[in-house]
Amino acid sequence: MNITLYDRKGVQTVDETSAFAKEITGLEKGSNYYILTCNNYPYDPQGPDSNREKNLTLKLRATNKVAFSAYTKYLNTRNTLHYTRTLRSFLNNG
């Protein structure tokens, strides 16, 4: 089992408290993907709640590979197109 964590810039990290995305590979049934959520929606670190990050209830929730890859790409590029793809995939398949 291999755990990979990504921080707010989409860079791999070892600190689970600062993780915005998490990938667990090497399982029998495949891989598990998690993204940071706030009120059951993917958290937008550049959005209107970004200055209240310490006061929000944020947690990693399971998602599919499409939403995970779009979210990590959004963290890397800050292109809102990828965040929209994350939202749509997360809500449709969530």
matplotlib code that plots the C-alpha trace (Angstrom):
import matplotlib.pyplot as plt

x = [0.0, 1.4, -0.1, 0.6, -0.5, -0.8, -0.7, -2.5, -0.1, -0.5, 3.0, 3.6, 3.9, 4.3, 2.3, -1.3, -2.6, -1.8, -3.0, -5.6, -5.7, -4.8, -4.2, -3.8, -2.4, -1.4, -4.8, -6.3, -9.4, -7.4, -6.8, -8.7, -8.8, -9.7, -10.1, -10.6, -14.2, -16.1, -19.9, -19.8, -18.4, -14.7, -12.8, -11.6, -8.3, -8.6, -12.3, -14.2, -13.7, -9.9, -9.2, -11.4, -9.6, -8.7, -12.3, -13.9, -14.7, -12.6, -12.2, -10.9, -13.8, -13.6, -14.1, -13.4, -10.2, -11.6, -12.5, -9.2, -7.0, -9.0, -8.6, -4.9, -4.5, -6.5, -4.2, -1.2, -2.5, -5.2, -7.2, -10.9, -11.8, -10.3, -12.2, -15.5, -14.6, -13.9, -17.3, -19.2, -17.5, -17.7, -21.4, -22.4, -20.4, -19.8]
y = [0.0, 3.4, 6.7, 9.9, 13.3, 16.6, 20.1, 23.3, 23.8, 20.2, 19.2, 15.9, 16.3, 14.1, 16.2, 14.8, 17.9, 20.1, 17.6, 18.7, 15.4, 11.8, 8.7, 5.2, 2.7, -0.9, -2.2, -5.5, -3.7, -0.9, 2.6, 4.9, 8.7, 11.5, 15.2, 18.0, 19.0, 21.7, 21.3, 18.2, 20.2, 20.1, 22.9, 25.7, 27.1, 30.2, 30.7, 33.0, 30.9, 30.6, 33.3, 31.3, 28.0, 27.6, 28.0, 25.7, 22.0, 20.5, 16.7, 14.3, 12.5, 9.6, 10.3, 8.8, 9.1, 11.7, 14.1, 13.4, 14.1, 17.2, 18.5, 17.9, 19.6, 22.5, 22.7, 22.8, 25.2, 27.2, 27.0, 27.1, 24.9, 22.0, 22.9, 22.9, 19.4, 18.4, 19.7, 18.0, 14.6, 14.7, 15.6, 13.1, 10.1, 11.2]
z = [0.0, -1.1, 0.1, -1.9, -0.4, -2.3, -0.8, -1.8, -4.8, -6.0, -4.9, -3.1, 0.6, 3.7, 6.1, 6.2, 8.0, 5.0, 2.4, -0.1, -2.0, -1.2, -3.4, -2.0, -4.5, -4.2, -2.9, -4.2, -5.7, -7.2, -6.0, -3.7, -4.3, -1.8, -2.2, 0.4, 0.8, 2.6, 3.1, 0.8, -2.1, -3.3, -1.5, -3.6, -2.1, -4.3, -3.7, -1.4, 1.7, 1.3, 4.0, 6.5, 6.0, 9.7, 10.7, 8.2, 8.6, 5.9, 5.4, 2.8, 1.1, -1.3, -5.0, -8.4, -10.5, -12.9, -10.1, -8.4, -11.4, -12.3, -8.7, -8.6, -12.0, -10.6, -7.6, -10.0, -12.6, -10.8, -14.0, -13.0, -15.9, -14.0, -10.8, -12.8, -14.1, -10.5, -9.4, -12.1, -11.7, -7.9, -7.9, -10.6, -9.3, -5.8]

ax = plt.figure().add_subplot(projection="3d")
ax.plot(x, y, z, "-o")
ax.set_aspect("equal")
plt.show()
